[in-house]
Amino acid sequence: VARDAEFFRSSKGFSAMTGAEVSAIDRGRRVVTVKMAATGETIEHGYDKLVLATGASPVKPGFPIPDDPRVRPFQKPEDAQVFRRMAEAGKIGKVVIVGGGLIGCELVESAAGLWGLETALVEKEGHILPYVLDSEMAAMAQRHLESQGISVMTGCEVDRIKSRGEAGLQVGIEGSDALEADFVFLALGVQPNVDLARQCGLDIGPNGGIQVDRHMCTSDPRIFAGGDCVETTHRITGKTFFISMGSLANRHGRVIAEILAGGNEEFPGAFGTSFLKLFDYNLGATGLTERRAAASGFKPRCVWGTFPDKPDYHPEKRIFVVKMVYDGDSERLLGLQALGRGDATRRVDVFAALLQKQATVGDLFDFEPGYAPLYSEALDPLHHLAGMARARQRGVMFRHPGHALSSEAGEIMILDVREKEEAAAKPLPAAVAECGCDYSNIPLSELVERSSEVRRDKRIVVVCQRGSRSYQAALFLKAAGVHEVEVLGGGLQSQL
Ligand SMILES: Cc1cc2nc3c(=O)[nH]c(=O)nc-3n(C[C@H](O)[C@H](O)[C@H](O)COP(=O)(O)OP(=O)(O)OC[C@H]3O[C@@H](n4cnc5c(N)ncnc54)[C@H](O)[C@@H]3O)c2cc1C
């Protein structure tokens, strides 16, 4: 059922006016001025309490946008409709998407996956999804996009767009060749709509959104605000940030409604939990990235693992890579990033619920999921991550999957603890095979007997396919007197 004025009248008993724009707020008289689009008429409306839910608008680039319907943001249904009509008419061969955030990446999938168009994604930061993922996790997402034929350019800033009529569009990139396109989406993020709030003197926060307290109340006790127009408190750092999420906007609305009805509800802030589908990959993240945790004054430690979402013998099992960030001093959980074909999102949701309780690595061991082979393994990936973090706390180092082995080739020996048949069947990824390090294959099942073969004069980087066996091997080697042991985070899978 369409959520139109009639729906709200008949199901909720309140009147909604559409085609009506509030152009001013007079806080002294407690009146808003409303301009009716159909007639141009201006009316005044009094209030006892006022709620601002003016949303956010697409960020505009720092150069002029040509007056051409083929260059547009992606915010309104009309943006999708224009694109669809042109795609159906066969008028689009090449699409350029400017901005590699959540919306830009979703658009890539639609343009290439749904419409089969040649698609390029341009991101000015050093990696895609810069506010959601750390660089090595983003590199895995990027490799997946590239495997689907997408051209991904990072660290590249678009500085002009030229409309050439029938000849299409030209997208200029600073310091690089221009791209040809038939359609350009500008997915540069959104900024809160605060003109009304600013004009009537409400406090605006450091991130450009309306400042509200835990009751979603603005600096005027009669005016509340929620959704994309407000700043949100981060539940780990305690600092405000700006995030545009329908999930949060709905929860803001509930809190405000309770308050207006005489309640005392509070909105606790957000962790920034978000999901994204990238072709057949599920991607999710919550809490702080490693970079953000460090910038917020934590001493982040990280562990990585690759896991199946069901037992390995299950024909429908799919794998996914996870990175967990926690504080090295307090062992408090800080963030999780996950991506792959497996059900990564479920773990992100569970982790977000644990963040809410300020849980630690120890609490993660105590998390009690259901187990039946159709759905899961006896030990959940989150349990394994807790085990890895414990190993890390006991001195087993986890090698950042983004750090090239070749840069320390002379100092490292790679110890592959995969079974012999497995190692023969699954060749090492190029980043490992060609790194120039010494290499030895001692399967985990033979490690106790053959541990004397492990060299003591080099740093040992233990590898297995997914990372779980290598941290167990590393724990054993440490106990057996091998001091310099590292685990390749996420296993060989993270290098593919
Ligand atoms: C392409 C896209 C995909 C998204 N996907 C997701 C997702 O998967 N998950 C998720 O959680 N979020 C997602 N979001 C974000 C989500 O849509 C927003 O967070 C949510 O809509 C915010 O709700 P809101 O009510 O604050 O603002 P809006 O939905 O933007 O509504 C604000 C309304 O206020 C009206 N308005 C503004 N000024 C005035 C005025 N002066 N007078 C009268 N009316 C006014 C506007 O016309 C608009 O209708 C997505 C957003 C986009 C663009």
Ligand as a Chemical Component Dictionary entry (heavy atoms), coordinates in Angstrom:
data_LIG
# 
_chem_comp.id                   LIG 
_chem_comp.type                 NON-POLYMER 
_chem_comp.pdbx_formal_charge   0 
_chem_comp.three_letter_code    LIG 
# 
loop_
_chem_comp_atom.comp_id 
_chem_comp_atom.atom_id 
_chem_comp_atom.alt_atom_id 
_chem_comp_atom.type_symbol 
_chem_comp_atom.charge 
_chem_comp_atom.model_Cartn_x 
_chem_comp_atom.model_Cartn_y 
_chem_comp_atom.model_Cartn_z 
_chem_comp_atom.pdbx_ordinal 
LIG C1  C1  C 0 20.075 4.855  -3.465 1  
LIG C2  C2  C 0 19.973 4.790  -1.966 2  
LIG C3  C3  C 0 20.054 3.564  -1.345 3  
LIG C4  C4  C 0 19.964 3.484  0.050  4  
LIG N1  N1  N 0 20.060 2.242  0.637  5  
LIG C5  C5  C 0 19.958 2.154  1.972  6  
LIG C6  C6  C 0 20.043 0.885  2.605  7  
LIG O1  O1  O 0 20.203 -0.153 1.948  8  
LIG N2  N2  N 0 19.975 0.828  3.954  9  
LIG C7  C7  C 0 19.786 1.958  4.703  10 
LIG O2  O2  O 0 19.686 1.845  5.935  11 
LIG N3  N3  N 0 19.689 3.178  4.122  12 
LIG C8  C8  C 0 19.782 3.305  2.794  13 
LIG N4  N4  N 0 19.706 4.544  2.203  14 
LIG C9  C9  C 0 19.574 5.739  3.052  15 
LIG C10 C10 C 0 18.118 6.010  3.385  16 
LIG O3  O3  O 0 17.362 6.122  2.206  17 
LIG C11 C11 C 0 18.012 7.298  4.186  18 
LIG O4  O4  O 0 18.836 7.194  5.318  19 
LIG C12 C12 C 0 16.589 7.571  4.653  20 
LIG O5  O5  O 0 15.729 7.741  3.561  21 
LIG C13 C13 C 0 16.566 8.829  5.528  22 
LIG O6  O6  O 0 15.243 9.120  5.871  23 
LIG P1  P1  P 0 14.803 10.602 6.185  24 
LIG O7  O7  O 0 13.343 10.542 6.478  25 
LIG O8  O8  O 0 15.703 11.218 7.177  26 
LIG O9  O9  O 0 15.079 11.412 4.839  27 
LIG P2  P2  P 0 14.410 11.266 3.410  28 
LIG O10 O10 O 0 13.952 9.889  3.155  29 
LIG O11 O11 O 0 15.381 11.880 2.461  30 
LIG O12 O12 O 0 13.126 12.191 3.521  31 
LIG C14 C14 C 0 13.226 13.582 3.714  32 
LIG C15 C15 C 0 11.972 14.211 3.116  33 
LIG O13 O13 O 0 11.864 15.557 3.537  34 
LIG C16 C16 C 0 11.381 16.320 2.463  35 
LIG N5  N5  N 0 11.749 17.739 2.704  36 
LIG C17 C17 C 0 13.006 18.255 2.761  37 
LIG N6  N6  N 0 12.946 19.583 3.036  38 
LIG C18 C18 C 0 11.641 19.896 3.187  39 
LIG C19 C19 C 0 10.943 21.092 3.461  40 
LIG N7  N7  N 0 11.587 22.240 3.665  41 
LIG N8  N8  N 0 9.584  21.049 3.527  42 
LIG C20 C20 C 0 8.907  19.896 3.345  43 
LIG N9  N9  N 0 9.522  18.724 3.068  44 
LIG C21 C21 C 0 10.859 18.725 2.988  45 
LIG C22 C22 C 0 12.078 15.707 1.252  46 
LIG O14 O14 O 0 11.403 16.037 0.060  47 
LIG C23 C23 C 0 12.009 14.213 1.601  48 
LIG O15 O15 O 0 10.827 13.629 1.108  49 
LIG C24 C24 C 0 19.798 4.652  0.812  50 
LIG C25 C25 C 0 19.718 5.905  0.177  51 
LIG C26 C26 C 0 19.807 5.971  -1.194 52 
LIG C27 C27 C 0 19.743 7.310  -1.875 53 
# 
loop_
_chem_comp_bond.comp_id 
_chem_comp_bond.atom_id_1 
_chem_comp_bond.atom_id_2 
_chem_comp_bond.value_order 
_chem_comp_bond.pdbx_ordinal 
LIG C1  C2  SING 1  
LIG C2  C3  SING 2  
LIG C2  C26 DOUB 3  
LIG C3  C4  DOUB 4  
LIG C4  N1  SING 5  
LIG C4  C24 SING 6  
LIG N1  C5  DOUB 7  
LIG C5  C6  SING 8  
LIG C5  C8  SING 9  
LIG C6  O1  DOUB 10 
LIG C6  N2  SING 11 
LIG N2  C7  SING 12 
LIG C7  O2  DOUB 13 
LIG C7  N3  SING 14 
LIG N3  C8  DOUB 15 
LIG C8  N4  SING 16 
LIG N4  C9  SING 17 
LIG N4  C24 SING 18 
LIG C9  C10 SING 19 
LIG C10 O3  SING 20 
LIG C10 C11 SING 21 
LIG C11 O4  SING 22 
LIG C11 C12 SING 23 
LIG C12 O5  SING 24 
LIG C12 C13 SING 25 
LIG C13 O6  SING 26 
LIG O6  P1  SING 27 
LIG P1  O7  DOUB 28 
LIG P1  O8  SING 29 
LIG P1  O9  SING 30 
LIG O9  P2  SING 31 
LIG P2  O10 DOUB 32 
LIG P2  O11 SING 33 
LIG P2  O12 SING 34 
LIG O12 C14 SING 35 
LIG C14 C15 SING 36 
LIG C15 O13 SING 37 
LIG C15 C23 SING 38 
LIG O13 C16 SING 39 
LIG C16 N5  SING 40 
LIG C16 C22 SING 41 
LIG N5  C17 SING 42 
LIG N5  C21 SING 43 
LIG C17 N6  DOUB 44 
LIG N6  C18 SING 45 
LIG C18 C19 SING 46 
LIG C18 C21 DOUB 47 
LIG C19 N7  SING 48 
LIG C19 N8  DOUB 49 
LIG N8  C20 SING 50 
LIG C20 N9  DOUB 51 
LIG N9  C21 SING 52 
LIG C22 O14 SING 53 
LIG C22 C23 SING 54 
LIG C23 O15 SING 55 
LIG C24 C25 DOUB 56 
LIG C25 C26 SING 57 
LIG C26 C27 SING 58 
# 
